[in-house]
């Protein structure tokens, strides 16, 4: 049987970077990806623009040329998928990893299509696949969307946007400008400080002038076919007409997969245990890279500051093999 030097789970930007480092060091590697290349980016809103500049999204010192100061989704897809093509990276797409187990010194990886064996495994699965559920009545209704792509389906509709993060604000502004009647329900007392600095004044001004309604210090309680029920900042229960709910409540890593792989999760944020100098988890030769390292705190790691994980991991593997 073939035994890989490295099997990488996830073909996001950091997974690709890990593959490039492995290739540079003449290691036998394979990426397994359950969707397309940079699948999370593919599922981002169509007109999403990054907070980071192009050079901060670069991997392996390959230039990222953008016509705008802040690159958008399509430019990022062209960049990362272009790298995968140009470098002829070994990637199996639309193949889901089902189980990961270590037997003596070799990992056995079972997928939806095959079985693989590897000396080292890197989990770089991101966090975009599992919505952070509100766990309220009616959340399973078809009108509730945990993913937002574009504003056109919501023209002339009564929309409730839950949250005040970048995704919430983008959804509120875009749907409002396409003719939706937008109401935001926000747990906090103000729009998040993490909202992109060029967008934050826009949403605050639209709220101030009354074109977008915002209920701060409020909580959505129930979703019905034609309305929603929420508690306002005075503790009063209100019900308003509603056609769609855009629940931009964030996303979570696949904690069950991490636990089933033997990785220890600690504290209320379920932070996976790893060595910050090598990114090796509590399981020898099993590494973590990218956003998945942050547990529930999905704003801790992103492309810009986790690009270094690839070199750290591969250098640790190479050093151990000597």
C-alpha positions in Angstrom: 0.0 0.0 0.0 1.2 3.6 -0.7 2.0 5.6 2.5 1.9 9.3 2.0 4.3 11.6 3.8 1.4 14.1 4.3 -2.3 13.9 3.8 -3.9 17.4 4.0 -7.6 17.7 4.8 -9.1 20.8 3.2 -8.1 22.7 0.0 -8.6 26.2 1.3 -5.8 28.8 1.1 -3.9 27.3 4.0 -4.4 23.8 2.8 -3.0 24.8 -0.6 -0.1 26.5 1.2 0.7 23.3 3.1 0.7 21.4 -0.2 3.1 24.0 -1.8 5.5 23.6 1.2 5.3 19.8 1.0 6.1 19.9 -2.7 9.0 22.3 -2.2 10.5 19.8 0.3 9.9 16.8 -2.0 7.4 15.2 0.2 4.7 12.9 -1.1 1.4 14.6 -0.3 -2.3 14.6 -1.2 -5.1 17.1 -0.5 -8.6 15.7 0.2 -11.4 18.3 -0.3 -15.1 17.7 0.1 -16.0 20.5 -2.3 -14.2 22.5 -4.9 -10.8 24.3 -4.5 -11.2 27.0 -1.8 -14.7 25.8 -1.3 -15.5 28.2 1.5 -14.5 31.2 -0.7 -16.7 29.8 -3.5 -19.7 29.9 -1.1 -19.0 33.5 0.1 -21.4 36.3 -1.0 -20.9 37.0 -4.6 -19.8 40.6 -4.1 -17.9 40.1 -0.9 -14.7 42.2 -0.6 -11.9 41.2 1.8 -10.7 43.3 4.7 -7.1 42.5 3.8 -5.1 43.8 0.9 -4.0 41.5 -1.9 -0.4 41.0 -0.6 -1.7 39.9 2.7 -3.7 37.1 1.1 -0.7 35.8 -0.9 0.7 32.3 -0.3 4.1 30.8 -1.2 5.3 34.3 -2.3 3.2 34.1 -5.4 2.0 37.6 -6.3 -1.8 38.3 -6.0 -2.6 41.1 -8.5 -5.8 42.9 -7.8 -7.3 45.9 -9.6 -8.9 47.2 -6.4 -7.3 48.1 -3.0 -9.3 45.3 -1.4 -9.7 42.2 -3.6 -13.1 40.5 -4.0 -14.4 37.0 -4.0 -13.9 36.4 -7.8 -10.3 37.7 -7.8 -9.5 35.4 -4.8 -11.0 32.4 -6.6 -9.0 33.1 -9.7 -5.8 33.5 -7.6 -6.1 30.4 -5.4 -7.6 28.1 -8.1 -5.0 29.4 -10.5 -2.2 28.4 -8.2 -3.6 24.9 -7.9 -3.7 24.6 -11.7 -0.3 26.2 -12.4 1.5 24.2 -9.7 -0.4 21.0 -10.6 -1.2 20.3 -7.0 -2.3 16.8 -6.0 -6.0 17.3 -5.0 -8.9 15.0 -4.8 -12.1 17.0 -5.0 -15.7 16.2 -3.9 -14.4 13.6 -1.5 -15.3 13.8 2.1 -13.1 12.5 4.9 -15.2 10.3 7.1 -12.8 9.0 9.7 -9.3 9.4 10.8 -7.5 6.9 13.0 -3.9 6.3 14.0 -2.6 2.7 14.1 0.9 2.5 15.5 2.8 5.2 13.5 0.5 5.4 10.4 -2.8 7.2 10.0 -5.6 5.4 8.2 -8.0 7.9 6.5 -11.3 6.7 5.3 -13.2 8.9 2.8 -16.4 8.7 0.9 -14.5 7.3 -2.1 -11.4 5.4 -0.8 -8.9 4.7 2.0 -5.5 6.3 2.4 -2.5 5.9 4.6 -0.1 8.7 5.7 2.7 9.3 8.2 1.4 12.8 8.9 -2.0 14.5 8.6 -2.8 18.2 8.5 -6.3 19.3 9.3 -7.1 22.6 7.6 -10.8 22.4 7.3 -11.8 26.0 8.2 -15.1 26.8 9.8 -17.6 27.7 7.2 -19.6 24.5 6.8 -21.5 24.3 10.1 -23.8 27.3 10.9 -24.0 28.5 14.5 -27.6 27.7 15.2 -29.9 29.9 17.2 -31.9 26.9 18.4 -35.2 28.6 18.4 -38.7 27.5 17.1 -39.0 27.9 13.4 -35.3 28.0 12.6 -35.8 25.0 10.2 -38.3 26.8 8.0 -37.3 27.2 4.4 -37.4 31.0 4.6 -34.5 31.0 7.1 -31.1 31.3 5.4 -27.8 30.8 7.3 -25.9 31.6 4.1 -26.2 34.7 2.0 -25.0 35.0 -1.6 -26.7 38.0 -3.3 -29.5 40.4 -2.7 -31.7 39.9 -5.8 -34.0 37.2 -4.3 -35.0 39.6 -1.5 -36.3 42.5 -3.6 -39.6 43.9 -2.2 -39.5 41.4 0.7 -39.6 42.0 4.4 -36.2 40.8 5.6 -34.9 40.2 9.1 -31.1 40.2 9.4 -29.8 38.6 12.6 -26.5 39.9 13.9 -24.2 42.9 13.4 -21.0 41.3 12.0 -19.5 42.0 8.5 -21.8 39.4 6.9 -24.9 40.8 8.6 -24.1 44.4 7.6 -23.3 43.4 4.0 -26.6 41.5 3.8 -28.6 44.4 5.3 -27.1 47.0 3.0 -27.3 45.0 -0.2 -30.8 43.8 0.3 -32.0 47.3 1.3 -30.5 48.8 -1.9 -32.4 46.2 -4.0 -35.7 47.2 -2.5 -36.1 45.0 0.6 -37.6 46.3 3.8 -34.8 45.5 6.2 -35.0 45.0 10.0 -31.9 44.1 12.0 -32.1 42.2 15.3 -28.9 42.6 17.3 -28.0 41.2 20.7 -25.4 44.0 21.3 -25.8 47.7 21.9 -24.2 48.8 18.7 -22.8 47.6 15.3 -19.7 45.4 15.8 -16.4 47.2 16.0 -15.0 44.5 13.6 -17.1 45.7 10.7 -15.1 46.9 7.8 -14.1 50.6 8.4 -15.4 51.7 5.0 -18.8 50.0 5.5 -19.5 50.8 9.2 -20.5 54.5 8.6 -22.8 53.4 5.8 -24.9 51.0 8.0 -24.9 53.5 10.9 -26.2 56.3 8.7 -28.9 54.1 7.1 -30.0 53.1 10.6 -29.9 56.7 11.8 -32.1 58.0 8.9 -34.6 55.1 9.5 -34.1 53.4 6.1 -32.9 50.3 7.9 -34.6 49.5 11.2 -32.4 48.2 14.0 -33.4 46.7 17.3 -30.3 46.7 19.6 -30.0 44.7 22.8 -32.7 42.4 21.3 -33.1 38.7 20.8 -35.0 36.7 18.2 -37.3 34.2 20.0 -39.4 32.5 17.3 -39.8 32.4 13.5 -43.2 31.8 12.0 -44.3 31.4 8.4 -45.2 35.1 8.0 -43.7 36.8 11.0 -41.0 36.7 13.6 -41.2 37.2 17.4 -38.4 38.9 19.3 -37.7 40.5 22.7 -36.7 44.2 22.4 -34.3 46.2 24.6 -37.1 47.0 27.1 -37.9 43.3 27.6 -41.1 43.6 25.6 -42.2 40.9 23.2 -42.8 42.1 19.6 -44.1 40.4 16.5 -43.5 41.8 13.0 -44.4 40.7 9.5 -41.6 38.8 7.8 -40.8 37.0 4.5 -37.2 35.9 5.0 -34.7 35.6 7.9 -31.0 36.0 7.1 -29.4 34.4 10.2 -25.9 35.7 10.0 -24.9 34.1 13.3 -21.5 32.8 12.3 -20.1 29.4 11.7 -18.2 26.7 13.6 -15.5 24.1 12.9 -16.5 20.5 12.8 -15.8 19.7 16.5 -17.2 16.2 16.2 -14.6 15.4 13.5 -11.8 16.8 15.7 -12.9 14.9 18.8 -13.3 11.7 16.8 -9.8 12.1 15.5 -8.5 12.2 19.1 -7.8 15.9 19.4 -8.4 17.3 22.8 -10.7 20.4 23.0 -10.4 22.7 26.0 -12.5 25.5 27.7 -15.8 26.9 26.6 -14.5 27.9 23.2 -13.5 24.3 22.4 -10.0 25.3 21.5 -8.1 22.3 20.0 -4.9 21.5 21.8 -1.7 22.1 19.7 1.9 23.2 20.1 2.0 26.9 18.9 5.6 26.4 17.7 4.9 23.4 15.5 1.1 23.3 15.1 1.2 19.6 16.2 -1.9 18.5 18.1 -1.9 16.3 21.2 -1.8 13.4 18.7 1.8 13.1 17.4 2.1 13.8 13.7 -1.4 15.2 13.5 -1.3 18.9 12.8 -3.8 21.8 12.7 -3.6 24.8 10.3 -5.6 27.9 9.8 -9.0 29.0 11.2 -9.7 25.5 12.7 -7.1 26.3 15.4 -9.3 28.9 17.0 -12.3 26.7 18.1 -15.4 28.8 18.5 -13.3 32.0 18.3 -13.4 32.0 14.5 -12.0 35.6 14.3 -8.7 34.6 15.9 -7.1 33.1 12.8 -7.6 34.0 9.1 -5.6 33.8 5.9 -3.4 36.8 6.7 -2.0 35.5 10.0 -2.2 31.7 9.5 -0.2 31.5 6.3 2.9 30.8 8.4 1.3 27.5 9.7 2.3 25.7 6.5 6.0 26.3 6.8 6.0 25.7 10.5 4.3 22.3 10.0 6.3 21.1 7.1 9.6 22.1 8.6 8.7 20.2 11.8 7.9 17.1 9.7 11.2 17.4 7.7 13.2 17.9 10.9 11.7 14.8 12.5 12.4 12.7 9.4 16.1 13.5 9.5 
